[in-house]
Structure formats: C-alpha cells, structure tokens
Amino acid sequence: MSESSRFVSSLSRPASTLGARVPEFVLVGMILCVVAILVLPLSAWMLDLLLASNLCLAVVILLVALAVERPLSISTFPAMLLITTLTRLGLNVSSTRLILRDGYAGDVISAFSSWVVGGSLIVGVVIFLILTVVQFVVIAKGGERVAEVAARFTLDAMPGRQMAIDADQRAGSSSREQTHRAREQLQQESRFYGAMDGAMKFVKGDAIAGLFILGVDLLGGIAVGILERGTSPLEALEIYGRLTIGDGLITQIPALLLATSAAFVVTRVASSTEDGTATPLAQELFGQLGEQPRVFAAAAMFMAGLALLPGLPGIPFILLALLLTGLSMRKSKRGAVERSATSAEEVLPAKLAVYLPPSAGAETRAALVVQVDALFRSRGLEPPDLQLAEADGEGFTVELDGLLVERTSSSTEELLALIEDLLPHVLTMREVTQLLTRWRDREPALIDAAVPRHLSLYEFTMALRRLVADGLSIQALDTLLEVVLSLPQGSDEERLHQEMRVALGYQVGRRLISEERTLLLLAEDVRRVLEGALVSEGTSRLNLSAAIQNEIIDAILVDVRALDASARVAVVTSKNTRAAVERMLASRVADVLVVAIEEMSRAEALGLRVPIRKTTSMIRT
C-alpha cells in the first residue's frame, strides 16, 4: 500500500481513532505552513498573528522548561527547537518580503521598531547586537558544550548502568516490567542527550542567521528605497532601518527565549525526594540558596557598607540590606527547627559500618563498596548504606546496628568473609517487608495468600535467614512463596527449610560446580539408619547413640582423607537427614557441605548435572 492510499484509508477510520491522530495532523499542518510562507506572500495582519504566535510559543516552551522535573519529561525538546527554528526563518522571509515590497510589515514590527527601541535606529541596532551576542556567545555556546559533555558521559555510563539494571532484576529488586522500563529510559536518555547535542547547533545557527538577515534587510531596503522609490539614502536608512530592527527584535527575542529554554533543559540536574520523584527546579534552587543563612547576613553587611559610601544612593542598598537580614533570620530559625526534628535520626547507628586502617587508600575503599554491594546482591539482599570510617589501629573491624563485632580482619578477603557471616543478621523483618513490597507489584495474589495468611512474617523471615546462612540467594522469592503454600499450615520449621532448599536446588548445584566440590554419597544403609532414627518427620533430631554417630562420621572421614588434600568435599544424603548430618559433621570436619539428593535431582531437572564422584564406605550396624 502506498503512502497516499494509507493516508486516505486513515481518514475513514472511526472518530475515536481520528481524534487520537489530531496532533499528527496539526504537526503536519504546521510544517506545511512553514513551507508555504517561504514561497507565498502573506498579508500584514496574518504576519502579525504569526509573529505574536511565535512569541507566545517561545514563552510557553520556556515555562515548560522551567516546570519540568527531569530533562526526559520533555524528550521532544530537540524536535521543538527544529520546528521553531524553521518557523522563525519562514517568518523572517515573509517579513523581509513585506518590508522590501511595501515598506510596511504590520503593526507588530512597527511597534517594536518604535516603542521598544524608542524610534532610534542606533539604539535598536545596539539592543539587537546585545541580544544576539548573549544568545550566541553566552547561552548557545555554553548550552552546546553542556549538551556535548552530557551526551558523551551518558554514552560512556551506559554499560555500567545496564549492568546495574540487570543486577537489580536478578536480585529481585525490580520486576520484569520495571526492568524493561528502566532499559527503555536509559536508551531514551542516551538518544535525548545525543539529539540535544545536535539541536544546540540549531540555536547557534539561528543567531548567526539573524545577523545575516539583519544585514541583508538593511542593505536591501536602502537599495530598494534609492533605486526603486527614489528616496534619499538617509530617508531610506530611516524607513527600512527601523523596520529591519523591529523585524530583528520580534524574531530574536523568541530565539533568545528558546535558547534559554534549551540551556535550562541541558543543565538540569534534578535531585530526588524520598518517594523517588524529582524536586522542582524553583524549589531546589531557592532551597539550596537558603541552606547558608550566614551568607545572607554577610551580603547584608556588604550592602549596608555600600550605602555608606559617598556618591552612591543609599536607599536602594539599605533596602537590600534589610531584605537580606530578614531572609537570614528566617532561614536561621527554619534551619534550627529542621535540625531539632532530625536530631533523633542522626543518633541512630548505621546498619553496617566498616572501620578501615589508616593505610587503606581511596581505591581500597571504592573496591570494598563494590564488593560488599555484589555480596549482598548475590544473596538477593538490598545493599545497605555502607559507612566507611578510619579505625584507630591496623586491621578491619565491622559494626552492625551500632554494635562492634568482636572480630578483626587483617585483609579485605577476611573482612568480606566476616560480612558474609553477618548477612543472616542483616536480614530483619523490616527488610523482608520491604522485599515483599517490591514483589507485590509482580505477584500480589501469591504474596497475599502466603504471608502472613499462611505463614507469619516472623517465621518467613527466619526461613529466609537460614537460606542466606546456607549461602543461597533469596532473589527467587516467588519460588519460595510457592513452597510456603505447598506445605500444610503450621508445618515444622525444619520441613519448610528442607523444601525451600530443594526448590533452590539449581543454586545448590551451581555452587558445587563453582567451588569444584567432590560429592560423596552416603551409602544406602547409612541413609536408612538415619531415616529410622529421626524423632519425627520434619525434624532433624536423631535418636542415635554417640557410638553409631561416631561410626558414621568415621566412615565419611575415611573417604574424605582418601581424596586429594586440596579437594573440597560435599556429602550427599536425603533431604530429611541433611540437617542432622550437617550438625554431626560440624564438630569434626571443616569446610564440608551437606546437600540433599532431592536438591541434586532438582538441579538435573533444570539442566544442570552435578556428577557424584565417590560413594562412602559401607558400614554395618
């Protein structure tokens, strides 16, 4: 289907569809009008209307640029600059045609040539040149540089920000829809600053074109007046000079407003409030200016000193001094109230603080922040606001919730191991509540059915803590909630933990592979003895004598010692006896994981095969 037939078919659509396409028709109509005024002569009254509309549009765009909270809120701004620039050039052509042809270009240009510049040609030229220099040298030049740097920095930061978005999704901090929106916003931001980098050149070119058009109109008007109308050179300069200056001002003022709008957009660095929304520019600007009331007091003293100098009018400076003094007193009172309101928050201890030795440099600090962040995210936890401080002596120490951990690390590796041991204690009911809140947008029905209706928040928190202590990630929260609902209400804590580990069997298998563990499967008769010795189903308590327990441990140790000294071992048993075997081995064997057969089966079902290399010795009981 051709473009013309497609356009005709769009006109036959329902009214609701056509209503949604009205902005498209308006935009196409505006572009066609710009093309038309380039070639068709306009009457004076129509030119007045278009010039007034151009000025109005520039004011509206400036106010929008001041009101937006983030640059991406006006992502169409580069296209706006292009359209308004073309419109202004079209109006310049039409006004030039009227000035040179009729010696009159409407009431708007005449008014600007009379009361704005006082009817003086020299004053008008000076004002026009000042506006052009300000637009070209100051605003357009600075805005272009800011847009260029912003575009380059945004492009350079894209890989890191993309990795952060992916990490948030893996950690469960954001849903699939939120991740998709974040990626789209990142791409849109990159395209926006790239487009603004090019659009600022429209602003510079517009200023240059304004100077060129002014010169052409002035020379052309003098030539027309002398050669065609028979006027004297001074009279021609007076008539066409005033009209040319009026034409230049009525088009240069909107151009200056648009250049200012572009500068506001590209220099906007918005801070966020607690709910994630951006702070309006006016509120942020005056808020930051008012953060230092002593500055107002010093400025008031300076103004008062100027008022005492001979020859200077004292009243303006005294009024300014009084105004600044009042602002200083008001800001000081407000700051005292805010400090008293936040004093209780300031005495609260940090969630996690690390004290580093004086020898730790900036690179060590930066690397530590990244490593701690990665450690928390690997377990599906939201990284805390890590506070770094200098310790009195050598070594690294950790403070959790204001309490110093009685364990000193001599290296960052030991420090990270200590923080890893503290991860279960960081996961409180408050953190679990926040985690459930983030997941509620994705799985509202699942969360409402599971916690706290089926399982209390405290019990669910304790279950997640045990998983984190086992080195597993809780980012697959929907899987864990399904496990909660699959068990009868009031199930034993051990049984819940067993089933959750089975559901996360793929993680268990990945850990065994990454750590290059050698798997030792307990013999069937050993597993049978352990199963029969369980006090009750769903518990890890064994009714076995110490002699039998030692015999089982000795049988495992025989095979462990037969391996290479550097081998890392994982013992495989049933899910019902996993916790019991883990407790038995903890007192005599170091760095030995205990996993369940069902966890391995889960991993294999998901395509991850973990080979079992050796079987423990048979024992007789």
N, C-alpha and C positions, 0 to 999 in steps of 0.2 A: 504494500500500500504506500502510495506517495505521501509526501508531507502535506500537500494541499488537500488530498482526499481525507487524510487523517484529521486535518483541522476542520473540514466540513462536517465529518461524522461527529466530531466533538460537540458541534452546535446542536445536534439532535438528541443529546443526552438529556436526562431528566433535569428539572430545575435545581434540585439539590446538588447534583454534580456540577452544573454550571456555576452555581453560587460559590462552590469551593474553588473554582477556577477564575473567579473575578480578579484576584490580584495578578494572575498571569496576564490576563487581557490588559489590565491597567499598565503593567510594566512594558508590555509590547507596545501599547499605545504611546507611552512616554518616549520610548526610543524612536518610534516612527515620527513623533512630533519634533524631536531634536533634528532628525534628518530633514524634515520638511522646512523648518525655519532656517536651515542652512542655504536652501535654494529658493524659497518662496518669500516674497516681501511681506512684511507684517505692517498692520496699521499701528498708529501711535498708541491707541487705547489698549490694544492687545499686548503690545510690548510693555506698557505699564503694568498690566496684570501679570505677565510672566516674570518681570523683574521683581515685583512685590512677592510673588510666589517663591522665587528663588531665594530671596532674603528670609522669608518665613521658614522655608525648608532648612536653611542653614542654621537658624535659631533652634528649630526643633531637634535637629541632629546634635547640636551642641548640648542641649539639655538632656537628651538621651544618653550621650557620652558621659555626662556628669552623674546621671542617675544609676547607670548600670553598676552591679556589684562586682562582676567579673568581665574581663575582655571578651570571653566566649559568649557572654549574653548578647552581644551584638556582633556575631560572627559574620554577618553580611556587610559589615562596615567597608571592607575593600571594594565591594561592588557598588556601595553607595558613593564612595569617592569617585569612582569611574563615571557613574551616571551623572552626578552633579557637575563634574568637570566638563563632560561633553555638553551638558545643558548650558553651562556658563559660556562656553566657547560659541555655541549656537546663538545665544543672546548677544554676544559681542559682535558676531557677524551681522545680525539683524539691526542692532543699534548703529553700527558703522554705516550700513546701507542707508538708514533713515537720515543720519547726520549729514552724510555727503550728498544725498539726493535732495533732501528738503530743507536742510539747515535747522531741523527740529526733530526731536526724538521722543516726544511725550513729556508729560508733566513730572514723572519721577526723576528722569535725568535732569530736567530743568531745575527742579527743586534742589537736588544735590549739588548742582553747579552754582546755585545762588546762596541759599541759607546755610548749607553745610560748610562751605569754604568762604562765605561772606562775599561772593561775587568777585573775588580776586583770583586771577589766573595763577599768580606766583604762589599764593597760599595753597591753592588746590594742588599744584604740582608738588610742592613740598610735602603736603599731607599724603598724597598718593605715593611718593617715593618712600616716605617713612613706613607706611603700611606694607609696601612691597618688600622693603629691606627686612622688616620684622618678620614677615611671613617666610621669606626665602632664607635669610641668613640664620635667624634665631629658631623659629618654630619648625620649619620644614627640615632644615639641616639637622637639628637635634633629634627630631622625631624619626628621621630616616636612620640615623645611627642607632638609636634605641631599638627600632624595629629590626635592623640588621643583626645586632647582637642577640636580641631575643630569639630570632629565628635560628641562629647558629646554636645557641645554648639549648634551645628546645630540641633541636635535632640531635645534638650530642647526648642529651639526657634520655632520649627515647629508649635505648636498650635497657638501662638500669630501671627506669620506671616500668617498662614492660615486665621485667623480671619480678619487680615488687608486686605487680598486679597478679602475676601467676602464683607467686608465693602466698598471697592472701587467699587466693582461691583454694590452693592445696591445704592451707591451714584451716579452712572453713570460715575465715573471717568475712568472706563475701560470697554471695550466691552466684549462680551462673549468669543470671540477668545483670547483677551488679558488675560482675567482671566484664561482661560484654559492653555495658555502658561505659565503664572505665576505659576500655580499649578504644571505643569509638571517640570518647572525649579526648584521649591522648592523640589520636590521629587528627581529629578536628583542630586541636590546639596547634599541632605542627603545621597543618595547612594554613591556619589562620595567620600565624606569625610570618610564614613564608609569603602569603598574599599581602600582608601589611608592609613587608619589606619592599615589595614592588609598588604597592599603592602609594607609598610616601613619595615615590618619584613622580606620581601624578601631581601631587601638591607642589613640588619644586618646579615642575614643568609649567604648571598653571601660573605661578608667579612670574616666570620668565616670559610666558606668552602675554601676560598682562602688560609688561613693559613694552614688548614689541608692538602690541596692538595700540597702546597709547601713542607711540611714536608714529606709527602708520596713520592713525586717525588725524593726528595733529598736522603732519606734513600733507596728507591727502586733503584735509579741509582747507588748508592755506592755498593749495594748488587749485582746488575747485573754486574757492572764493575769488582768486585773482583771475584765473583763466576763463571760467565759465560765467561767473556772476559779475565780474568787473569791479570788485571791491578792492580797496587798498590793502596792502599787506597787514597793516596794524588792525584794520577793521576785520579782516578775515581771521587773524590770530585771535582777536577778542571773541568773535562769534563761535568759531569752531573750537577754539581752545577751551572755552567754558563748557561747551557740550561734551568735548572729549574727556575733560576732567570729571564731569558728572557721570559720564558713562563708566569711566575707570573706577570711580569710588563705589558706585552701586553694584559693580561686579567684584571689586577687590575686597570689599567688606565681607560678603558671604564667603569668599575664598579664604579670608583670614579666619573666620569662624570655623570653617571646616578643617583648616589646618590645625587650629587649636583643639578641635574635637579629636582629630587623629592623634595628636600628641597626648591628650588625656587618656585615650584608649591604650596606646602602646606603653605608656609609663605607669599604668595602673598596676600596683602590687597590693592585692587585697589580702587582709588577714581574716581569719575565720573566728566565729564565735563558738561557744561550747556546743551548740547544736549543729555545727558544720556549715552554717550559712555565712556568706561573706559580709563584712562590715561595709556599710555605705561609705562612699568617699568623703562626704561632708562630715559625717560623724567621726570617721577615723582621723581626718585632717585636724579638726578642732580638738579632738580628744588628745592627740599626740602633742599639739601645741600647748595644751593646758596641763601637761604632765609635769612641767617645771615652773611652778608659780614664782620661784625666785628670779627667773628670767624676766618676768613681767615687772617685778619690783625694781630690778636693775635698769630696765628700759624706762621705767617711770622716773627714776633719778636722773637718767641721761636727758630725758625731755625737759625736766624741771631745770637742769643746768643750762640747756639751750635757751630757755625762756629768760634767763638772767643775762644773757649776752647782749651787749648794746647793739642796736640797729636791727635786731630781729623782732618781729611781732610776738609779744609774749602770750597773748590769749590762745592761739592755736596750740602752742606747746604745753601750756598749763592744762588745757582741756584734755590733751592726750595723756599727760602725766596723771591726772585724776582718773581717767578711764583705765589706764594700766594698773594703777594702785588698787582700784576696785576689783579688777579681774584677778590680781594676785591674791587679795584677801579671800575672794570667793573660792578660788582654786585650792588655797591652803586649807580652808575649812572642809571642803569636799574630800581632799586627799586624806585628812585626818580621820574622817568618818569611814572611808574605804579601808584604811589601814587597820582600824579597830575591828571592822567587820571581817577582815581576812586574817586577823592575828591568830584565831583558833586554828585555821587551816595551816598556817605556817609552822606551828609546833608539831603537827602530825609528822611522824617519821616517814622516811621514804620506804616504798615497798621493797626495793632491792638497791643496796648501796655497796660499792666496792672501793676499798682503800688501797691505793697503789703506792709502791715505794717511790721515793723522790727521783730515782733513776729512770722511771718509766716516762718515755717521751710521748709526743703527740701521736706518732704512728702507732705505738702500742695501745694508747687509749682508743684511737679510732678503730683499730683492728679488734679490740676487745668488745666494743659496742656491736660491731658487725657479727662477731662470733656468738655473743650472747643472744642477739636477735635471731640468728639462724638456729641456735639451740632451742629456743622457745618455740619457734615456728615448726621445727621438726617434730615436736610433740603435740602440735595443734593448739598451742597456747598463745595468747596475745602477749607480745613482748612488753615488759614493764618499762616505766620511765626510769631507766638505769641512771643512777647518780654516781659519778666518779669523784673521789677526793684523795688527797695525799695523806698517806699514813705517816706515823711518827718514825717508824723503823723500816727495816727491809722486809720484804715479803708482802703477799697479797692477803687481805682479810675481807670478809663478807659480813654485811649487816642486813638482816631480814626483819622487816617490820620494826625497826628500831632496836633490835637485839643483836649483839655481836656474836657471831658464830665462833665458838672456841676451836678454831682450826685454821692454821696459817698455811698458805701455799707459797712455794718458792718459785713457781713458774706459772705462766698463763694456762698451760695444759692442766696442771693440778687445780688451778682456780676454776677452770671450766668443769672439771670433774666434780668439784665441790658444789658448784651451782647446779649441776645435773642432779646431784643427790638431794638438793633442796627443792627441786621442781614440784614434787608432790605437795610440799607445804605452801608453795605459792598458789596452788590451785584451791582457792577457797570457794565457799558457797556464792560469794559475790561474783567471782569470775565465772562460775558455772551459770549463774543467772544471766550475765551479760552474753555468754556464749549461746544460751538458749534464745535470748532475744534476737541475736543476729541471725539465728537459724529459723526464727518464726516466720519470716517473710517467705522462706523457701518451703518449709514443711510445717505449716501451722496446725493441721489436724493431728499429725504424728506427735508433736510436742504436747498438745493439749491432752491427748489420750494417755501419754506416758508419764509425764512429770507435771504436777505432783499427784495426778489422779491414780496412777498405777503404782508409782514408786515415789517416795518423798524426795524432796530436793537434797536433804542431808544424805540419804542412802545413795542417791545417784552421784553425789559429789565424792563420797567415799569410794564408790566403784571406779570412777574416773581417776581418782588419785592412785589406786592400785595399778591401773593400766599404765599411768605415767611412770610409776616406780618400776614397772617391768620394762621400761624403755620403749613403750608403744605410743603411737600417736592417736589422739582422740579426735582428729580432724574429721573422720567419717562418723559424725555424730548421728546421722540418720540410721546407719547400720546398728549402732549401739542402742538407739531408742527402739528399734525393731526387736532387738534381743530382749529388752525390758518387757515389751508387750507379749513376747512369745512365751514367757515364763508365768506360772501362776502367781497371783498377787500374794505377797508375803514370803516369797522364796528366800532361801538362805543366801547370805552374802557370798559364801564360797561358790555356790552354784552359779550365781549371777556372774561372778568373776570368771569362772570356767567357760561359760557360754560366750561371754564377751571376747575372751582370748581366742576361742575357736572362730568367732566371726571375723577377727582380725588376723586370721591365720596367714594371709598373704604377707602382712607386715612381718610376722614372725619368720617366715621363710626368707624374706628379703634380708632380714638382719642376720640370719645364719649364713647366708651366702656372702654378704658384705664382710662379715667378720671371719669368714673361712673356717667355720666350725666343723669339727669332726663329730658326726652323730653316732651315739651309742644307744642301741635299742635294748631296753630291759628284756630279759628272757620272759617267755610267756608264763612260766611257773612263778617267777618273781612277781609279775603283774597280778597273777591270780591270788597270790598270798596277800598282796597289798590291798586288792579289792575286797577280799574277805575280811580284812582287819579293819576296814573303815567302820567307825562307830555308827554312823548313819549316812544315808545318801545325801549328797550335797555338802558334806563337811570334809575337812582334811585331817581330822583327828584319827589316829591309829590305835588299835588295841593290840599292840605287839610288844613282846618283851624286848628289853635292851639287847639281849644276845642276838635275836633274829635281826633286829635293825642293824647291829654292827656287822653281821654276816652279809647282809645286802650291801652295805657300804663298802665292805672289804672286796666283794665281788666286782663292784664298779671300779674301785681303785686299781684292781689288778689290770683291767683293760686300759684304764687311763694311763697308768705308768708304762704300759707296753707301747704306747704311742710315742711319737717324736716329742722331745722335751718342749718344743715350741708350739706344739699343737694346742688349739683351743677346743674344748670339748662341750658338747651339748647332749644331755641324757634325754632319751625319748621314752615316755610312758603313756598311760591312758590319762584322759582329762580328769577323771575322778581322783587319781592318785598323784597328779602333777605337783600340787601344792605340798602334799605330805613328803614326797621325795625331795623336793626343793628344801624343805625345812630340815630333813635328815642330813643332807649333804652340806648344808651351810656351815656347820660347825667344824667340818674336817676337810672340805675341798674348796679351794678358792677359784674364782672365775670359771664356774661350771654352770651353764644354763640348763634348765629343765623345761622341756617342751612336751606337748601332748601329741599323740598320734593323730587325733582329730584335727589339730592345727595344721599338721603336715598335709593331711588329706584335703583340707580347705585350700591350702596353697596350691596343691596339684590341680584341684578342680578349676582354679583360676589361671592355670597355665604355667605355674612356677613349680618346677620339680627340684626337690632338695634330696640328693641321694644319701641313704643311710649306709655308711661305710663299714660299720663293725657292730657285732652283737655281743652283749655281755655274757660272761661265763654262766653256765647253768649251776644252780645250787640245789641242794637237797634240804628240804625242811620236813 
